[in-house]
Amino acid sequence: MCGRFVITSPPAALRQAFGYVEQPNFPPRYNVAPTQPVPVVILENGDRHFRLMRWGFIPAWTKDPRKTSLMINARSETVQDKPAFKNAIKRRRCLVPADGYYEWQDAGGRRRPYFIYRRDGRPVGFAALAETWVGPNGEEMDSVAIVTAPASPDLAVLHHRVPVTISPEDFERWLDCRADNAESVMALLPGPRAGEFAWHQVSRRVNHAASDDAQLILPITDAEREAEEAPKPARKAALRKPAPAASDEGSLF
């Protein structure tokens, strides 16, 4: 599945990679979470456009979004049949730009977070589906779900599902919904090939949606891992321990 992701490429680089008309300026995001606004690329009147949409798909027939289950992902195997997605896969396909995502591995009863990213460092375009919900008073809300697929054998050690990534050469094919059917794009929905992505364990600070800083995507250190896996009293003591004085020597920044 995909429950948190990262957008760190400069806005100009993302605009060049995805070819949308607008020139938005936005800060890097290191912990994008469900229900938050996310960048989305769509095709309208022959041009690609940048939009912000709520991450958490709201079907058009929903009466009250507050009482609807949070649908952040759509399974590739059933997307043509599910009532929530069967029209969107034909008419409202889109891309969600990202530089990686997080997944949690269940290891001995402890869920450990990992940051997953392309080995070549390039941004990715998650296959996604959009919908516009119109309320009883005319209010509108654009929302999106990320398509997922079974994981390749290497990524399956972390989780059995992965977000589908569309290759740049297939962006136009995926975004073009003029045919009003999905048959021509279903072949684009397998998960990434084995070896395409790399990953490393990160701090459990990413568990908290309020955490959003560049340290989140760095590999966890032995000291951090020891502190996080210590019993709660020892963990609190470790967190209370004053940090060493900062030094320019060997600094990452």
N, C-alpha and C positions, 0 to 999 in steps of 0.2 A: 504494500500500500504506500501511500505518500501522505504523511500527516504534518510535516514541517519541511520547508525548503529555504533556499538561500538565493539572493540576487545581489551579486557583488561587482559585476562588470560595470564600467562607466556607462552612463546613458548613451553617449555618442557611439560606443562600441556595440551596444545592444541594438541601437537604431540601424547601424550598418549591417549587422548580422541578420536582422529580421525585416528590414526594408520598409518600415512603416513611415507614413507621411509626417506625422507630428514630431516635434522635437522636445519631448518632456524632459524635465530635469528632476531627478529623484535621488535620495541618498541610498547607500548600500543597505540591504536588509539581511541580517544574519540569522533570523529565526522567524520566518513568515509562518503564521499560524491560521487555522481555520477561522472563518467569520471576518477576517481582516480583508481590506481591499488589496487586490493583487493586479499586476500588469497583465493584460491580455492583448493578443494580436488577432485581429479579425480581417476579413476581406469584405469590403463594401464598395459597390460601384466600380469594381476593377482595381481598386487600390487597397493596400494594407493600412490598417489604422491601429493606433494604440488606444486602449481603453482601460479603465480601472473597474474591476468587478468584485463583488463579494465572493470569497472562496467558501462555497457551501451552496450547492445547487438547489434552487427553489423551483419546482415544477410549475408550469403556467396555471394549472388547475388548483393550486394550493389556496385555501381560503385564508389561513392565518400562518404566515411564516414562522411565527414564534412557537407554533405547535407542531411543526414539521421536523422529522428526523434530519440531522445534519448529514447531507450527502456530499462529502468532499471528494469521493472517488467514484468512478464508473468502471465496472469490470468489462474488459474487451470482449469476453466470451458471450456476454448476455446483453450488450449495449443495444443491439437491434431489437430486442424483445421487451425489455423493461419499459413499462409505460412512462416512466419519468424521462427516459433518454431516447426512445425510439424516433422521435421527431428531431431532436437536437442532433443526433448523429447524421441525419440526412441534410439538415438545413442550417445548423449553427455550430459548425466545427471551428475551433480556434486553437491558438497556441499560448502557452504560459511560459515566458522566458525564465530561465533559472541558471544558476551556476553549480547546483548540487542540491542534495536533499539529505535528510536525516532518517535513519532507521534504527529501531531498537531491537537488539538481539537478546533473547531470553537465555541467560546462562546461569544455571544452578539456582533459579528462583530470583535472580537479580536481572533487571532489564538494563542493558548497557547501550548507550547511544553511540552511533557511528555516523560520520560524515562521509557521504558517497558523492563522487564527482568523476567527470570524464578524465581519463588518463592523460589526454592531450591538453587539458586545461580549458577547452573551449566551452562557451555557454551551450545550453541545450534548450530545445523547444518541447515542452511536455504537450502531448496530445490532450486536448481538452474540449469540453462541450459547454455551450453557453445557453442561457435562457433569460428572458425578461419577464418578470412577474409584474402584473398590473393589479393594484389593489382596488377595493370598492370605491375609493375616493379619487381614483385616477393616479395615485402614487405609483412610481415605477422603481424596480430594483433589478439590476443586472447581476446575475450570479453565474458561477462556473464550477465545474467538476473536472478533475484530472483523471484521465483514463489509465487504468492499470492492467497488467498482464502477468502471467506466471513468470517467475524469475529464472534466469539462466542458472546452471549448476553452481557457478562461483558465487553469485549474489544470493543464492538460496540459503547459504550458510547464515545469512543475516535475517532474511525474511523470505517467505515463499512467493511474495508478489512485489512488483516493481512498477514505477510509473513508465508509461510508454513515451519514448522520445522519437520525434520525427526528424529525419535527416534533412539538412538544409535544401538538398536537391528535391525533396518531396514537400517542402512547405506549400508551394502553390497548389499542388494536387490535393493536399489535405484541406487547405482553406477554401478551395473552390466548391461551393455548394449549389451551383446553378443547375446541376443535373437533378437535384432533389432526390438523391438516393445515396446509399452508402456502399454499394457493391464495389465500386472502383477503389475504395480506400481501406477496406477491411484487411487487405494484405499488408498494410502499413502498421498494423497493431500488435505484432509480436514484441516482447520486451527486448532490451538491449542484448547484443551478442556477448558471449563469454569473453572476458578480457577487455571489454570496452570501458569499464568503470573500475576505479580504485577506491579504497576507503581506509579510514583509520578511526580508532576509538576517540571520543571526545568527552568533555566534562558533562556531568549530569545537570549542570546549570541550564543546558538547553531544554530540560524538561519544563522550565518555567517560561511561559510565553512572554513575560515581561523582560526576560534577558535578551539583549539584542546588541552584541558587540563583536568585534573581530576575533576576540579570544575564543569564541565558541567553536570555530572551525579548526582550531589548532589541535594537533595530537595531544592527548592527555599525558601529563608527566607522571612518573612513578610516584612522586610525592602527592600529587592531586588524587591519583587513583587510591593510594593508601588512605588518605583522609576521607574520601568518599565511601570507602568500603569498611571503614572502622565502625564499631558500635556507636550508637548515637551520642553518648556522653563524651567519648573520645573525639568524635567528629566535631562536636561543638567546641571542644577545647582547641582542636586544631584550627578551627575557623576563627577563634578568638585570638590566637597567637599572632603578635604583631608581625607584619611583613618586613623583610630585610630592606635596608635603605636602598633606594634606587641608584643605579649607576649607568652611565652612558656606555661603559665598556661591555660589549656583548649584547647590547640592547637590540631587540627586534625592530624598534622604531626609531 
